[in-house]
């Protein structure tokens, strides 16, 4: 069973006359179940023209993943360019996935050997084909896609990629292995939205432990229907709310009374950090106020809660250093062959990915 933890990093002390409160709020998910792999695995190998000799590394990585899958696991291989092709199994009807064993591993290895670099890149087509394959085989959760690529989206509009990602949310998780030291932003968008990670490919002698970590997920692999809920007091003004790790996203919430709900992508075992700024009316010396509360909800129930506090003091010199506040949390209640997907040219208080850059992580009052 997965558990969530909330932490607040802030300097809660304000000099008399000050009005602005800011904090970093962190939510972390940790599974408590027995480790096991995904119920189904698809590997999408970039075979665009830019891969060149890097395709050899991609082949070896895909084969290493196949070696780690338990016998009987449904799997498939996608060859990805500006279109998506089913590289294995070679079928024309029925399920677009095969069950792995020694014989199918050998056939998949041969399919990898036949891949050649050519064409462009449209990640959205790869994602949509993966969704079709999982559906064709009726694979239960958790379902996992591994993308092995060297670059960015060259033959697809950002809106097309976003639409493809949105259509895949809740269907599978996705990790991206990058054969480049500088991953492109769209890779972060894909993995972040689909409950996965972007990882720069390590040397081959360090690849094994990385694949073990990515493939052997916990029983509670992904939590669905996750939202953030923000509460502000009557006289407060929201200055900003943005996710700062593992990727960047600015939120512009609409309030219904004292609350605002924000969507959040599916959560696997990971940590996400949010930068929150609130403006309050100035208070007199010694006053204390709850400036904001940010909660993580799953299916409407609070799984973790973070409180941001403001205390007015005599002068800035008395401000305490930035320290984390950890809050206890309540327990949880309980495809077919050659499928070508072309890239389309008042308020009262209710009862109730990651390192930041130095300028963001050290917050003053």
C-alpha positions, 0 to 999 in steps of 0.5 A: 500500500502506497503512502504519501508524505508532505513537507514544507520548506519555509521561513515562517517569520515575517518582520512587522509590516511584511505581507508576502509568504512563500514556501516550497511544498514537497509531496512524496509517494512511497509504495509499501507493497511487495515488489513486482514487475509490470503486467505488460511491457512495451519497448519503443525503440527510436529508429529515426535517421539521427540514431545512426550507430546509437541504434546498436546501444538501443538494441542492446538496452531493449534486449536487456529489458527483455531478459529481465521480464518474467516468463509469461509477461505480455510484451511488444516492440515498437519501431518509432520514427515519424510513424509507429510500427509494430516490430514484434510480434509480427501479427496481422490480427488479434493481440498485438502482444506476445508472451515472453519465454526463451523462444519469443525472446529469440524472435524479438532479438531477431526483430531488433537486429533488423531495425534500421535508422531512417525517418523523423520523430513523432512521439505521439504516434508511438504513445498511441500505438502502445495504447492500442497494443495494450488494449488489443491484449487486454493487459491488466494494470500495471502496464509499462512503456519504455522509450529508448531515444536520442532526441526530440520531436521533429515531425509533430506539433506540440499540440499533437503530442499533448493530445496523444499524452492526454489520451494515454493518461491512466492507461500505462506508465512510461519511462524514457531512456535518453541517449543524449546528455541533454534530454529534450523538454518533450521527453520530460513532458511525456514521462512526467505526465505518465508517471515515469522518469527521464533517465540519461543512459548510463554506461553499459556496465551500469545499465543493469541496476537502472533497469532493475529499478525501472522495471521492478515497480511496487504492487501499487505502481500508480495512483490515479485520480490525483488532484491538488487542493489549495485553501487560502484564508479570507484576506489572502491573495495567491501570488503564484503556484508552480511546480518546480520539480521534477519539471516546471509548470505554472498553475492559474487556479480558479477558486470556488469559495476558499478552495481551488482544485488543480489536476495532477498527473498519475503518481508513481513512487516519486517526489514533486515540489511546488513553489507557493506564494501568498500575500496577507494583510500586515499583522501586529507583533506576535501574531500568527496565521495559517497562510495556506494549506495544500493537500494531495487528494486521491479519488476525493480523499486527502492523502497528505496535507501541508500547512504554510504558517506566517508569524510576525516578529520584531525584525528580520534579524530574528528570522529563523533559517529555512527548515523542513516541517514534516506532517504526519499523514492519515492512513489510506482508505481503503494492434495489429501488424504494421499499425501505422499512426501517421502524425497529423499535419470570505474565507475561514479555515475549514476543519479539517521528479529533485534538486532546485536551483540555488535561487529557488531552494533558499527562500527568505521570509 
